[in-house]
Amino acid sequence: GNRASLTTSPLSKSNPSRGLAMAELRPRAAATRIGRADSKMLASEAPADLISGVKKHIINMTMDMKTSGLPFEDAQNVWSGMSGCLYALPMLCTPYNWERFLWLLQAFLSVSADYFYVNDLHIVHGLDRIFATYNTIRMILLVGSNLPIWTVSFALLPLAMYYNGALAKKTNRVDRWIFFHTLWHLFGGVLCAFFTYMLRYVYHVGDPAYS
């Protein structure tokens, strides 16, 4: 009887699972703290990441055109690749053949770079970046100079998806890159189609009859 009382504590008699539960909670709490610290670190690095990303983008448009810029061994995915077809949507929203060709070419380059050649060194990557940059700036300038200025803020939505995709590359998370790159194509294609329609058929920008 005395030997049993020496080896069994009152705590274990009253709640024998408490020690085990506390031991399980400690790693979870530590992981939560680490996750919060990582989020704060990424947030504090955002301005530097943005500047670095712009510099790298310029380099990849000029001196290093054949690289995809992706750190993943295999990034080919139907969603992030074939969703580039959405950049053909503005073709349906303009009366001008030159603009239809421009968006058709953008969709072709996007699908080629993000699906067919995503894992390869190919000139299509640089061409895709050049046309995507041109079309992004062109749409922002057209919308900002012809529509209410607040409508330019809609550009932040696809650009935020692009930025999060860049963060996924930095942390080597191919699943997150696929997710955000798909949304970049989705929001970008739909918004470009919507604003192209507004510019050409509502505000009649470029139509001599309304100038």
Backbone hydrogen bonds, N-H to C=O, Kabsch-Sander energy under -0.5 kcal/mol:
donor,donor_aa,acceptor,acceptor_aa,energy
5,S,1,G,-1.5
6,L,2,N,-1.3
7,T,3,R,-1.1
8,T,4,A,-1.0
9,S,7,T,-0.5
13,K,9,S,-1.5
14,S,10,P,-2.4
15,N,11,L,-2.6
18,R,15,N,-1.4
21,A,17,S,-2.4
22,M,18,R,-2.5
23,A,19,G,-1.9
24,E,20,L,-1.7
25,L,21,A,-1.8
26,R,22,M,-1.6
28,R,24,E,-0.9
29,A,25,L,-2.7
30,A,26,R,-2.3
31,A,27,P,-2.4
32,T,28,R,-2.3
33,R,29,A,-2.3
34,I,30,A,-2.3
35,G,31,A,-2.5
36,R,32,T,-2.3
37,A,33,R,-2.3
38,D,34,I,-2.5
39,S,35,G,-2.1
40,K,36,R,-2.4
41,M,37,A,-2.3
42,L,38,D,-2.5
43,A,39,S,-2.2
44,S,40,K,-2.4
45,E,41,M,-1.5
46,A,43,A,-1.0
49,D,45,E,-2.8
50,L,46,A,-2.5
51,I,47,P,-2.2
52,S,48,A,-2.6
53,G,49,D,-2.8
54,V,50,L,-2.2
55,K,51,I,-2.2
56,K,52,S,-2.4
57,H,53,G,-2.4
58,I,54,V,-2.2
59,I,55,K,-2.2
60,N,56,K,-2.6
61,M,57,H,-0.9
62,T,58,I,-0.8
62,T,59,I,-0.9
63,M,59,I,-1.5
64,D,59,I,-2.2
67,T,64,D,-0.9
81,G,77,N,-2.0
82,M,78,V,-2.2
83,S,79,W,-1.1
84,G,81,G,-1.3
85,C,82,M,-2.1
86,L,83,S,-1.9
87,Y,84,G,-1.8
88,A,85,C,-2.1
89,L,86,L,-1.6
91,M,88,A,-1.6
92,L,89,L,-2.1
93,C,90,P,-1.6
94,T,91,M,-0.8
100,R,96,Y,-1.9
101,F,97,N,-2.6
102,L,98,W,-1.7
103,W,99,E,-1.9
104,L,100,R,-2.3
105,L,101,F,-2.6
106,Q,102,L,-1.9
107,A,103,W,-2.3
108,F,104,L,-2.3
109,L,105,L,-2.6
110,S,106,Q,-2.3
111,V,107,A,-2.4
112,S,108,F,-2.2
113,A,109,L,-2.7
114,D,110,S,-2.7
115,Y,111,V,-1.6
116,F,111,V,-1.4
117,Y,112,S,-2.6
118,V,115,Y,-0.5
120,D,117,Y,-1.7
122,H,66,K,-2.5
122,H,120,D,-0.6
125,H,122,H,-1.7
126,G,65,M,-1.4
127,L,123,I,-1.9
128,D,124,V,-2.5
129,R,125,H,-2.0
130,I,126,G,-2.3
131,F,127,L,-2.6
132,A,128,D,-2.6
133,T,129,R,-2.3
134,Y,130,I,-2.4
135,N,131,F,-2.9
136,T,132,A,-2.2
137,I,133,T,-2.4
138,R,134,Y,-2.8
139,M,135,N,-2.4
140,I,136,T,-2.1
141,L,137,I,-2.4
142,L,138,R,-2.5
143,V,139,M,-2.8
144,G,140,I,-2.6
145,S,141,L,-1.8
146,N,142,L,-1.0
146,N,143,V,-0.5
147,L,143,V,-2.5
151,T,148,P,-2.2
152,V,149,I,-1.5
153,S,150,W,-1.5
154,F,151,T,-1.6
155,A,152,V,-2.0
156,L,153,S,-1.7
157,L,154,F,-1.4
159,L,155,A,-1.9
160,A,156,L,-2.2
161,M,157,L,-1.5
162,Y,158,P,-2.3
163,Y,159,L,-2.3
164,N,160,A,-2.3
165,G,161,M,-1.9
166,A,162,Y,-1.8
167,L,163,Y,-1.9
168,A,164,N,-1.8
169,K,165,G,-1.5
170,K,166,A,-1.7
171,T,167,L,-2.0
172,N,169,K,-0.8
173,R,168,A,-2.9
174,V,172,N,-0.8
177,W,173,R,-2.1
178,I,174,V,-2.5
179,F,175,D,-1.9
180,F,176,R,-2.6
181,H,177,W,-2.6
182,T,178,I,-1.9
183,L,179,F,-1.7
184,W,180,F,-2.0
185,H,181,H,-1.9
186,L,182,T,-2.4
187,F,183,L,-2.9
188,G,184,W,-1.8
189,G,185,H,-2.6
190,V,186,L,-2.3
191,L,187,F,-2.4
192,C,188,G,-2.2
193,A,189,G,-1.9
194,F,190,V,-2.5
195,F,191,L,-2.7
196,T,192,C,-2.0
197,Y,193,A,-2.2
198,M,194,F,-2.2
199,L,195,F,-2.6
200,R,196,T,-2.5
201,Y,197,Y,-2.9
202,V,197,Y,-0.9
202,V,198,M,-0.9
203,Y,198,M,-2.9
205,V,199,L,-3.7
207,D,204,H,-1.7
210,Y,207,D,-1.9
211,S,208,P,-0.9
